[in-house]
């Protein structure tokens, strides 16, 4: 498939995560704390996508692999915060 193409597909999936993130709040299942944390997650994901996109023009596999470790770390933090959003989102405020 190729590293460049894989990073683009992964970015599309992450855009999907950003699009659906407000749905639990909008349907009233979660409180405002969920939404605040979800927006923080969205910001981290957007930053990650933009960082990856800088290397798409030349599709340098060496460069993409080099930044992949940092990007994975960012996404792990984002998904940890996302998990906390679901936990704290059901606590009555």
Beta strands, then each sheet from edge to edge (+ up, - down):
end
